[in-house]
Amino acid sequence: MGQPISLLPVLLRLACAALSTWLAPGPAWALLAPDAPLPWSQRASRDACPDEESYLWLPLASGNVCLRYFASAGLQGAGTAIVYLTGDRDKLLRVPPDQIPANTAQAQIAAMQRLSRQAAVPVVMLARPGTYGSSGDHRQRRRMTEEFEPLYAGLDLLRRRHGIGRLVLWGHSGGATAAAAMLTMGRTDLRCAVITSAAFDYLERWRINRIQGGPAPSVERGQVLARAMYDPLAHVAGVVHDPRRTVYVLGDPRDTVTPFVLQAEFANALQRAGHQAEVRQAEGRPPEYHDMREESGFRQAAACARGD
């Protein structure tokens, strides 16, 4: 007879294979590398949206949403944090993700780190739906279920996850309109809101822009769009009274994109309703005078966060 065959090596290999299978995670999270281009206009995928920092999975009644956020150090347990909402990015929707400037988690976190050092408080960029890795369609912006409800829920989850006390909400242009919407939807956790070059009263905005040569759809198309959009100016009654909160509305009277007269009207409407609101003129960059010089919105947000 030959030598007996030992089953021990075979059994060991089978045991190791079984152990590896048992230890393997259930879903294969498709996480991006920090320096990988962030996808735009993608559908929400649970496998690509884990419950960890930089991702917010939101199973809303209107559908699942995954928002991305990019935070500086010091966010956990912060008494106050600045949350930034960027302006519209429609011009980038036709650009390949790898050609969009600063379109990586690494670049966005580095930008928030720089702002945090200047402000002396943590700073977070919450990516609006359809941009910088957040799911959704950015072309459907200024709509309740497509943009404003996800952002509202995202702010709630961001605060819970990191134990943040109060927020300083800072938005520019379309992001400022979103910040104003958060106010009118009844948020009670805002130390202040800084709103620069926001869009309000869409039909009137487009009427003025047609006269002044600013961007505007056709009259017929504008009426369809306005019916689908949520206008914060029409919902000031939803703002919760809070004597500790101030709303700062900043803009340039020469703005040819979002008329300053409508920005001022939002601040005036808040004041008439008994809220602390200030409208301030700031210098925009030519030729449109829409984007602020010297980050005036950020400076105001930082001063409010520090209690200056």
PLY file of the C-alpha trace (Angstrom):
ply
format ascii 1.0
element vertex 308
property float x
property float y
property float z
element edge 307
property int vertex1
property int vertex2
end_header
0.00 0.00 0.00
1.11 3.59 -0.59
1.47 6.29 2.02
-1.88 7.43 3.59
-3.18 10.67 2.18
-3.34 13.43 4.80
-6.58 15.42 4.75
-5.25 18.08 7.10
-4.01 20.55 4.42
-7.26 20.22 2.51
-9.32 20.81 5.64
-7.21 23.84 6.55
-7.73 25.37 3.10
-11.48 24.82 3.30
-11.61 26.36 6.77
-9.66 29.43 5.66
-11.94 29.90 2.65
-15.03 29.64 4.83
-13.60 32.11 7.35
-12.75 34.60 4.59
-16.28 34.39 3.25
-17.76 34.87 6.71
-15.60 37.93 7.41
-16.23 39.57 4.02
-18.57 42.61 4.14
-22.06 42.21 2.74
-22.30 44.98 0.14
-19.20 45.92 -1.81
-19.05 49.67 -1.16
-17.96 51.37 -4.34
-16.02 54.12 -2.63
-14.10 56.64 -4.67
-10.47 57.41 -3.99
-9.95 60.90 -2.51
-8.32 62.10 -5.72
-10.83 60.48 -8.10
-13.21 62.72 -10.10
-16.59 63.02 -8.41
-19.56 61.90 -10.54
-22.30 64.34 -11.53
-25.99 63.77 -12.28
-25.90 60.20 -10.99
-28.71 58.15 -9.50
-28.64 57.34 -5.80
-27.00 53.98 -5.07
-26.87 52.51 -1.57
-23.79 50.49 -2.49
-21.96 53.73 -3.28
-23.25 55.67 -0.26
-22.07 54.16 3.04
-22.95 55.46 6.49
-19.65 57.19 7.02
-18.07 60.60 6.83
-18.53 62.50 3.55
-21.68 60.55 2.60
-25.31 61.15 3.62
-27.82 58.44 2.69
-31.34 59.88 2.79
-34.28 57.49 2.22
-36.89 60.19 1.64
-40.56 59.71 0.83
-39.92 61.18 -2.61
-37.05 58.75 -3.27
-33.57 57.82 -2.10
-30.87 60.49 -2.16
-27.14 60.40 -1.52
-25.55 63.75 -0.72
-21.82 64.28 -0.42
-20.21 66.71 1.99
-16.62 67.81 2.46
-15.56 69.02 5.88
-12.55 70.57 7.53
-11.08 69.14 10.70
-12.83 69.77 14.01
-16.39 69.10 12.89
-17.17 66.42 15.48
-18.87 68.00 18.49
-18.46 71.53 17.14
-20.58 74.13 18.88
-20.88 76.06 15.61
-20.02 75.12 12.03
-20.32 76.97 8.73
-22.14 75.06 5.99
-21.55 76.33 2.46
-23.93 75.85 -0.48
-22.32 76.64 -3.83
-23.92 78.58 -6.64
-25.47 77.00 -9.73
-23.15 74.83 -11.79
-25.24 74.39 -14.95
-22.31 75.38 -17.18
-20.40 72.34 -15.89
-23.11 69.80 -16.67
-21.70 69.27 -20.17
-18.09 69.03 -18.94
-16.54 65.59 -18.28
-16.08 65.10 -14.49
-12.30 64.77 -14.83
-12.18 68.25 -16.41
-14.25 70.04 -13.75
-12.02 72.18 -11.53
-11.54 70.96 -7.94
-13.88 68.04 -8.62
-12.39 65.62 -6.10
-13.02 65.00 -2.42
-9.37 65.80 -1.78
-9.61 69.23 -3.41
-12.88 70.14 -1.70
-11.66 69.10 1.75
-8.46 71.10 1.24
-10.56 74.16 0.32
-12.66 73.78 3.48
-9.50 73.41 5.54
-8.24 76.74 4.21
-11.53 78.45 5.00
-11.63 76.89 8.45
-8.21 78.25 9.30
-9.39 81.73 8.33
-12.70 81.45 10.17
-11.37 79.62 13.26
-14.43 77.33 13.12
-15.15 74.15 11.11
-16.41 74.65 7.55
-18.38 72.15 5.45
-19.42 72.22 1.80
-22.72 70.36 1.35
-22.96 69.43 -2.33
-26.29 70.31 -3.91
-28.12 67.48 -5.72
-26.50 66.51 -9.00
-23.16 68.20 -8.24
-19.81 67.12 -6.72
-20.83 63.51 -6.16
-24.36 64.10 -4.85
-27.09 62.16 -6.59
-29.82 63.95 -8.49
-30.33 66.22 -11.49
-28.94 69.73 -11.09
-31.24 70.88 -13.90
-34.15 70.33 -11.50
-32.80 72.83 -8.97
-35.03 75.17 -6.94
-37.68 72.46 -6.74
-38.90 71.17 -3.41
-38.55 67.40 -3.76
-35.57 67.49 -6.12
-33.38 69.93 -4.17
-34.73 71.61 -1.06
-36.11 68.60 0.82
-32.86 66.61 0.31
-30.76 69.55 1.51
-32.99 70.03 4.56
-32.74 66.34 5.48
-29.01 66.40 4.76
-28.46 69.22 7.24
-30.41 67.25 9.86
-28.32 64.11 9.37
-25.06 66.08 9.24
-25.84 67.66 12.63
-26.83 64.36 14.23
-23.85 62.44 12.93
-21.29 64.99 14.09
-23.04 66.37 17.16
-22.97 69.96 15.87
-24.66 72.64 17.95
-25.80 75.43 15.61
-25.16 76.12 11.96
-24.11 79.21 10.07
-25.64 78.67 6.65
-23.80 80.45 3.84
-24.93 80.26 0.24
-24.17 82.09 -2.96
-26.47 82.62 -5.96
-28.51 79.41 -6.37
-26.99 78.16 -3.12
-28.21 81.35 -1.46
-31.72 80.69 -2.73
-31.41 77.20 -1.22
-30.25 78.71 2.09
-33.26 81.03 2.06
-35.50 78.02 1.40
-34.05 76.25 4.45
-35.12 79.27 6.52
-38.65 79.32 5.17
-38.99 75.56 5.71
-38.73 76.16 9.44
-35.16 75.41 10.53
-34.50 76.26 14.17
-30.78 75.44 14.36
-29.33 78.44 12.51
-27.13 80.93 14.28
-27.34 83.04 11.15
-27.80 82.77 7.43
-25.62 84.62 4.93
-27.28 84.94 1.53
-25.32 86.48 -1.35
-26.75 87.23 -4.82
-29.82 85.03 -4.34
-32.66 84.58 -6.83
-36.22 85.38 -5.74
-39.59 86.02 -7.42
-38.59 84.19 -10.56
-41.12 85.70 -12.96
-40.25 89.24 -11.89
-36.54 88.41 -11.99
-36.80 87.25 -15.59
-38.93 90.26 -16.53
-36.25 92.60 -15.19
-33.49 90.59 -16.83
-35.17 90.78 -20.23
-35.09 94.57 -19.94
-31.51 94.71 -18.67
-30.07 91.97 -20.87
-29.65 89.38 -18.14
-30.38 85.63 -18.39
-34.06 84.73 -18.81
-36.13 82.04 -20.51
-38.97 82.88 -22.86
-42.15 84.19 -21.25
-43.96 80.91 -21.89
-41.10 78.76 -20.65
-40.63 81.00 -17.62
-44.22 80.49 -16.56
-43.80 76.72 -16.68
-40.54 76.85 -14.73
-41.87 79.20 -12.07
-44.85 76.94 -11.37
-42.50 74.03 -10.69
-40.08 76.00 -8.49
-40.22 76.93 -4.81
-39.75 80.66 -4.25
-38.59 81.47 -0.67
-39.91 85.02 -0.99
-43.43 83.61 -1.24
-42.96 81.53 1.94
-41.54 83.98 4.48
-44.43 83.04 6.80
-42.68 79.70 7.34
-39.61 81.28 8.99
-39.53 80.43 12.72
-38.95 83.38 15.04
-35.58 83.21 16.77
-34.16 86.33 18.46
-30.67 84.75 18.43
-30.55 84.46 14.63
-29.66 87.11 12.06
-30.12 86.86 8.32
-27.64 88.79 6.19
-28.58 89.50 2.57
-25.62 90.72 0.50
-25.61 91.82 -3.12
-24.44 94.34 -5.66
-27.09 96.77 -7.02
-25.44 96.36 -10.45
-26.06 92.58 -10.48
-27.42 91.62 -13.92
-28.11 87.97 -13.03
-30.20 88.19 -9.86
-31.69 91.68 -9.44
-30.66 93.34 -6.20
-34.11 94.87 -5.72
-35.54 91.36 -5.23
-32.73 90.38 -2.86
-33.53 93.46 -0.77
-37.22 92.59 -0.86
-36.50 89.25 0.82
-34.68 91.01 3.66
-37.46 93.58 3.91
-40.10 90.85 4.05
-38.21 89.18 6.90
-38.02 92.49 8.76
-41.75 93.12 8.31
-42.41 89.67 9.77
-40.38 90.54 12.87
-37.12 88.75 12.10
-33.59 90.12 12.47
-32.43 90.71 8.91
-29.96 93.06 7.31
-29.49 93.92 3.66
-26.00 95.09 2.72
-24.44 96.22 -0.51
-21.27 94.41 -1.52
-19.04 94.76 -4.54
-19.48 92.18 -7.28
-17.06 91.26 -10.02
-17.63 92.81 -13.45
-19.10 92.47 -15.94
-22.16 90.83 -14.33
-21.47 92.04 -10.75
-23.01 88.79 -9.51
-20.07 86.98 -7.87
-18.77 88.74 -4.79
-15.32 90.20 -4.50
-13.05 89.25 -1.61
-15.39 86.51 -0.36
-17.60 89.01 1.42
-20.18 86.31 2.12
-17.60 84.07 3.76
-16.24 86.93 5.85
-19.72 87.65 7.16
-20.34 83.97 7.89
-17.05 83.68 9.76
-17.75 86.79 11.83
-21.17 85.46 12.79
-19.78 82.03 13.68
-17.19 83.60 15.95
-19.71 85.97 17.49
-17.87 89.07 16.24
0 1
1 2
2 3
3 4
4 5
5 6
6 7
7 8
8 9
9 10
10 11
11 12
12 13
13 14
14 15
15 16
16 17
17 18
18 19
19 20
20 21
21 22
22 23
23 24
24 25
25 26
26 27
27 28
28 29
29 30
30 31
31 32
32 33
33 34
34 35
35 36
36 37
37 38
38 39
39 40
40 41
41 42
42 43
43 44
44 45
45 46
46 47
47 48
48 49
49 50
50 51
51 52
52 53
53 54
54 55
55 56
56 57
57 58
58 59
59 60
60 61
61 62
62 63
63 64
64 65
65 66
66 67
67 68
68 69
69 70
70 71
71 72
72 73
73 74
74 75
75 76
76 77
77 78
78 79
79 80
80 81
81 82
82 83
83 84
84 85
85 86
86 87
87 88
88 89
89 90
90 91
91 92
92 93
93 94
94 95
95 96
96 97
97 98
98 99
99 100
100 101
101 102
102 103
103 104
104 105
105 106
106 107
107 108
108 109
109 110
110 111
111 112
112 113
113 114
114 115
115 116
116 117
117 118
118 119
119 120
120 121
121 122
122 123
123 124
124 125
125 126
126 127
127 128
128 129
129 130
130 131
131 132
132 133
133 134
134 135
135 136
136 137
137 138
138 139
139 140
140 141
141 142
142 143
143 144
144 145
145 146
146 147
147 148
148 149
149 150
150 151
151 152
152 153
153 154
154 155
155 156
156 157
157 158
158 159
159 160
160 161
161 162
162 163
163 164
164 165
165 166
166 167
167 168
168 169
169 170
170 171
171 172
172 173
173 174
174 175
175 176
176 177
177 178
178 179
179 180
180 181
181 182
182 183
183 184
184 185
185 186
186 187
187 188
188 189
189 190
190 191
191 192
192 193
193 194
194 195
195 196
196 197
197 198
198 199
199 200
200 201
201 202
202 203
203 204
204 205
205 206
206 207
207 208
208 209
209 210
210 211
211 212
212 213
213 214
214 215
215 216
216 217
217 218
218 219
219 220
220 221
221 222
222 223
223 224
224 225
225 226
226 227
227 228
228 229
229 230
230 231
231 232
232 233
233 234
234 235
235 236
236 237
237 238
238 239
239 240
240 241
241 242
242 243
243 244
244 245
245 246
246 247
247 248
248 249
249 250
250 251
251 252
252 253
253 254
254 255
255 256
256 257
257 258
258 259
259 260
260 261
261 262
262 263
263 264
264 265
265 266
266 267
267 268
268 269
269 270
270 271
271 272
272 273
273 274
274 275
275 276
276 277
277 278
278 279
279 280
280 281
281 282
282 283
283 284
284 285
285 286
286 287
287 288
288 289
289 290
290 291
291 292
292 293
293 294
294 295
295 296
296 297
297 298
298 299
299 300
300 301
301 302
302 303
303 304
304 305
305 306
306 307
